[in-house]
Amino acid sequence: MGDRRRVGAGEYAERVNAAARLLEGGVPVVDAALVLSARFAVSLRQARRYVDVASSGGRVVVPETTVVFTVKLPAVLADRIRDDARLRGATISSLVARALGDFLASARAGNTEDG
């Protein structure tokens, strides 16, 4: 239990959801923490945190796996994206992912503006 690293969002969701399954199965909180501690090689204290999250909110959504995808954009467009992300308090990746998702959904529906 000594590497002291933070887990990624997917691993975190996996651990909270494991805690939720144990609780849903009727396992007492203390026992659920013991099981998680052993299963994920984390401290009992950290395992209890996963159980606490699961007991207060249930299961959490497992985020999709992401990949790096590099594109070249005109500098003006890249600046606009950066500015918009900053104003929204969002990441550039989330902003671009949403915009591309919306564009592709529109294209599938036959509503592209590029004609």
N, C-alpha and C positions, 0 to 999 in steps of 0.2 A: 504494500500500500504506500509505496514511497515515491512515485514519480511526480506527484503534485501538479499534474497538468489539468487544464480544463477540458472537458469533453465537448465535442461538437454538438450542434443542435440535433442531429439525427441520433447520436448515441444518448444524449440527454432524454430525448423523447422515448427511446427504447427502454431506458431505465425507469422513467416515470410510468410508462405503460405497463411494465412488468410489475411495478408496485400496485398499480390499479387492478391488474388481474388477480394478484394475491388478495387484495382487500375484497374484491368482488367475490372471491371464492371463500370468504369468511375467515381468512387468516388474520389473527390479531395483529395490531400495529407493531408491537415489539417483535413478534416472530417474523413478520414481513421484513422488517429492517434487518434482522439476522440473516434471512435468506438472501436478500439483496447484497448485503455486505460480502457474503461468501461468493455469490454468483458473479459479481462484478469486481471483486477484489478492491473494495472501497472501505473506508472506515465506517463504523457503526453510525457515527454522527452524520456522515454524508448519506448513508443509506436511509437514515431517518428523514433527511431532507426530501429525498425522492418520495418517501411514503407520505410525508406531510403535503407535498404538492398534489399527489394523487388523491389523497383523502379530501382535499379542499376543492379540487377541480376535476377530478376524474382523469380520463385519458387525454393525451395531448396529440396534436397532429404531427405526424412524422414528415419533416420537410423533404421536398424532392432533392435528389442528388443534383449537384450543379457541376458544370464544367467550364473551363476557361474557353472563351470564344472571341478571338481577336478580329476586329474589323477596322477598316480605315474609313474615317468620316471627314468631311470638310471641317476645318478648324472652327469655323463659325458655328456649325451645328454642334460640335463637341462642346464648345463653350456654353451654348444655350442649354444643353443637357445638364452640364455641371451646375449651372446657375439654377435651373429648375429643381434639380435634386436637392440642392442646398436650401432653397426656399421651402420646399416641401418637408425637409427633414428626412429625406429618403436617401437610399444609396443609388448611385448611378445604375448599378446592376438591376435593382428592383424596378426602377423607372423604365429602363430599356426593355426588360423582360415583359413588363406589362404592355408597353407600346407595341412590341413585336407580336405578342399574343393577341392583342386586339386587332392588329393589322391582318394577321393570318386568319383569324376567325371571320373577319370581314371579307377577306379574299375568298374563303371557302363558301361564303354566302353569296358571292358574286357581286359584292359591293365595293370593289376596289376603286380608288380614285385615279389610279395610274392608267386605267383603261387600255 
